[in-house]
Amino acid sequence: MTTLKSKLREDLNAAIKERDELRSSTLRLTLTAITQEEVSGKEKRELSDEEVTKVITREAKKRREAAEAFAQGDRPEQAEREKAEGEILATYLPKQLDDDELNRIVAQAVEEAKAAGAEGPRAMGQVMKIVNPKVAGLAEGGRVAAAVKKLLAG
């Protein structure tokens, strides 16, 4: 059984051999972020695949935000590079939920919250507590929050 971290290392070695500069630098930075996470805290530990996925998700989000910032700052070449790095990282993440699936899960959670007595926009926190465990790693928090707001307002 290979772990996600060892897969990243294998892919990094392959990218170096193929002289794929973009892929190798992206994987190198991601492995560095994983190592930093492992040594943060009181003692060094090995991250589980789930924790490694969270680190990759965080790194991919940084790339998306940087790409947007560079695009707004009129730096298209840098924006393209950040976007490409984000796409490389996305290949190591679980498939994201499409809008229909996300809306179905959110609608179910809203019904559960209403059954528990939650009403209107103030029920957002209760609904998010129900939805987040179901969509962890499968949908970005901003998308989830927007879908919940839309349904509660709706």
C-alpha positions in Angstrom: 0.0 0.0 0.0 1.5 3.3 -1.1 0.7 6.4 0.8 -0.1 9.7 -0.8 3.2 11.2 0.4 5.2 8.4 -1.2 3.3 8.8 -4.4 4.2 12.5 -4.4 7.9 11.6 -3.9 7.8 9.0 -6.8 6.1 11.6 -9.1 8.7 14.2 -8.1 11.5 11.8 -9.0 9.8 11.0 -12.3 9.3 14.8 -13.0 13.0 15.5 -12.3 14.1 12.7 -14.6 11.8 14.0 -17.3 13.1 17.6 -16.7 9.6 18.8 -16.1 10.5 22.0 -14.2 6.9 23.1 -13.4 5.8 19.8 -12.1 9.0 19.1 -10.1 9.0 22.6 -8.4 5.3 22.3 -7.6 5.8 18.8 -6.0 8.9 20.0 -4.2 7.0 22.9 -2.6 4.1 20.6 -1.6 6.4 18.0 0.0 8.1 20.9 1.9 4.7 22.0 3.2 4.0 18.4 4.3 7.3 18.2 6.1 6.7 21.5 7.8 3.3 20.2 9.0 5.0 17.0 10.3 7.6 18.9 12.4 5.3 21.6 13.7 4.1 21.1 17.2 5.9 19.5 20.1 7.1 16.4 18.4 7.7 15.1 14.8 5.0 12.8 13.5 4.0 11.1 10.2 0.9 12.6 8.6 -1.9 10.3 7.6 -3.2 10.4 4.0 -6.2 12.5 5.1 -3.8 15.1 6.7 -1.6 15.1 3.6 -4.8 15.7 1.5 -5.6 18.7 3.7 -2.1 20.1 3.1 -2.4 19.6 -0.7 -5.9 21.3 -0.6 -4.4 24.2 1.3 -1.6 24.5 -1.2 -4.0 24.3 -4.2 -6.1 27.1 -2.6 -3.0 29.3 -2.3 -2.3 28.7 -6.0 -5.8 29.7 -7.0 -5.8 32.8 -4.8 -2.3 33.8 -6.2 -3.5 33.3 -9.8 -6.4 35.6 -9.2 -4.2 38.2 -7.5 -1.7 38.1 -10.4 -4.5 38.3 -13.0 -5.9 41.4 -11.2 -2.4 42.8 -11.0 -1.9 42.5 -14.8 0.7 39.7 -14.5 -0.8 37.1 -16.9 2.4 34.9 -17.2 2.6 34.5 -13.4 -1.1 33.9 -13.2 -0.9 31.1 -15.7 2.0 29.5 -13.8 0.0 29.6 -10.6 -3.0 28.2 -12.3 -0.9 25.4 -13.8 0.5 24.5 -10.4 -3.0 24.4 -9.0 -4.0 22.0 -11.7 -1.1 19.7 -11.0 -2.1 19.6 -7.3 -5.7 19.0 -8.2 -4.7 15.6 -9.7 -3.8 14.4 -6.1 -7.1 15.5 -4.6 -10.4 13.6 -4.5 -12.9 14.5 -7.2 -14.8 17.6 -6.2 -18.6 17.4 -5.9 -20.5 19.0 -8.8 -23.2 21.7 -8.0 -26.1 19.3 -8.2 -24.6 16.8 -5.7 -23.6 19.7 -3.4 -27.0 21.2 -3.5 -28.6 17.9 -2.7 -26.4 17.3 0.4 -27.1 20.9 1.5 -30.8 20.6 1.0 -30.8 17.4 3.1 -28.9 19.2 5.9 -31.3 22.2 5.8 -34.2 19.7 6.3 -32.3 18.1 9.3 -31.7 21.5 10.8 -35.3 22.6 10.3 -36.5 19.4 12.0 -34.2 20.3 14.9 -36.0 23.7 15.1 -33.5 25.9 13.2 -35.1 28.6 11.0 -34.0 31.2 8.5 -30.5 32.6 7.9 -29.6 32.2 11.6 -29.6 28.5 11.1 -26.4 28.7 9.0 -24.1 27.5 11.7 -26.3 24.5 12.5 -26.6 23.6 8.8 -22.8 24.0 8.3 -22.1 21.6 11.2 -24.3 19.0 9.5 -22.9 19.6 6.0 -19.1 19.9 6.6 -18.4 16.3 7.7 -20.3 15.0 4.7 -18.4 17.1 2.1 -15.0 17.3 3.8 -12.4 17.3 1.1 -15.0 17.1 -1.7 -16.0 20.7 -1.8 -14.4 24.0 -0.9 -15.7 25.8 2.1 -16.7 28.9 0.2 -18.8 26.9 -2.2 -20.5 25.1 0.6 -21.3 28.3 2.5 -22.7 29.9 -0.6 -25.0 27.0 -1.3 -26.2 27.0 2.3 -26.9 30.7 2.2 -28.7 30.4 -1.0 -31.0 27.6 0.3 -31.6 29.3 3.6 -32.5 32.7 2.0 -34.5 30.9 -0.7 
